């Protein structure tokens, strides 16, 4: 299983098991996302009298929800041109995803 964060052109960030779909010419043409979940991040900043913001006073809340809720499908093909980037999630986010998807 290769769990990655995928940022789409739409601005959505997904976490999913990701595999490349390879053409007969041995080129990647799309990504296959298995059980993708949308990542929602909410940041709350705690301000002091000085109104200085630093990383020690930020609280980040993350929630995961199925990417497309009204389907029984668990695999989706996303063309390469719709993907902005693919990267490694934080370990805590990977664990959260595994717990949510029983993976």
C-alpha positions as CSV (number, residue, x, y, z in Angstrom):
1,X,0.0,0.0,0.0
2,X,1.4,3.4,-1.0
3,X,-0.6,6.0,0.9
4,X,0.0,9.5,-0.5
5,X,-1.5,13.0,-0.4
6,X,-2.7,14.1,-3.8
7,X,-3.5,17.7,-4.6
8,X,-5.9,18.2,-7.5
9,X,-6.3,21.1,-9.9
10,X,-9.6,21.8,-8.2
11,X,-7.7,22.6,-5.0
12,X,-8.8,19.5,-3.2
13,X,-6.3,17.5,-1.1
14,X,-6.9,13.8,-1.0
15,X,-5.3,11.0,0.9
16,X,-5.4,7.6,-0.8
17,X,-3.6,4.4,-1.7
18,X,-2.1,5.6,-5.0
19,X,-0.8,3.6,-8.0
20,X,0.2,4.8,-11.5
21,X,-1.7,3.6,-14.5
22,X,0.9,2.7,-17.2
23,X,0.1,2.8,-20.9
24,X,1.3,0.2,-23.4
25,X,4.1,2.6,-24.2
26,X,5.2,2.3,-20.6
27,X,4.3,5.9,-19.7
28,X,2.1,7.0,-16.8
29,X,-1.2,8.2,-18.0
30,X,-3.3,8.4,-14.8
31,X,-3.3,7.6,-11.1
32,X,-5.6,5.0,-9.6
33,X,-6.8,6.1,-6.2
34,X,-8.2,3.4,-3.9
35,X,-10.5,4.6,-1.1
36,X,-9.6,8.3,-1.5
37,X,-10.6,10.6,1.3
38,X,-10.8,14.4,1.2
39,X,-8.5,16.1,3.7
40,X,-10.0,19.2,5.4
41,X,-7.7,21.3,7.5
42,X,-8.8,24.0,9.9
43,X,-6.2,26.3,11.5
44,X,-7.0,28.3,14.6
45,X,-4.5,30.9,15.6
46,X,-4.3,32.0,19.2
47,X,-3.4,35.7,19.3
48,X,-1.7,37.4,22.2
49,X,-1.8,41.1,23.0
50,X,1.2,41.7,20.7
51,X,-0.8,40.0,17.8
52,X,2.3,38.1,16.8
53,X,1.6,34.8,15.1
54,X,4.2,32.0,15.4
55,X,4.0,28.2,14.9
56,X,3.9,27.5,18.6
57,X,0.4,29.0,18.9
58,X,-1.3,27.4,16.0
59,X,-3.7,24.5,16.3
60,X,-4.5,22.5,13.2
61,X,-7.6,20.3,13.1
62,X,-7.8,17.6,10.3
63,X,-10.8,15.7,9.2
64,X,-11.2,13.0,6.6
65,X,-14.3,12.2,4.6
66,X,-14.9,10.0,1.6
67,X,-14.0,11.9,-1.6
68,X,-17.2,10.9,-3.5
69,X,-19.8,10.0,-1.0
70,X,-22.7,8.9,-3.2
71,X,-21.0,5.8,-4.8
72,X,-20.1,2.3,-3.8
73,X,-17.0,2.5,-5.9
74,X,-13.7,2.5,-4.1
75,X,-11.3,2.9,-7.0
76,X,-11.1,6.1,-9.2
77,X,-8.9,6.9,-12.1
78,X,-7.6,10.5,-12.2
79,X,-5.8,11.7,-15.3
80,X,-2.2,13.0,-14.8
81,X,-3.2,16.5,-15.9
82,X,-5.6,16.8,-13.0
83,X,-2.9,16.2,-10.4
84,X,-0.8,19.1,-9.2
85,X,1.4,17.1,-6.9
86,X,1.7,13.8,-5.0
87,X,3.6,13.8,-1.7
88,X,4.1,11.9,1.6
89,X,1.6,12.6,4.3
90,X,2.6,13.2,7.9
91,X,2.8,9.9,9.9
92,X,-0.1,11.1,12.1
93,X,-2.3,11.7,9.0
94,X,-1.4,8.3,7.6
95,X,-2.4,6.6,10.8
96,X,-5.6,8.6,10.9
97,X,-6.4,7.4,7.4
98,X,-5.6,3.8,8.2
99,X,-7.8,3.8,11.2
100,X,-10.7,5.4,9.3
101,X,-10.4,2.9,6.4
102,X,-9.6,-0.1,8.5
103,X,-6.3,-0.4,6.5
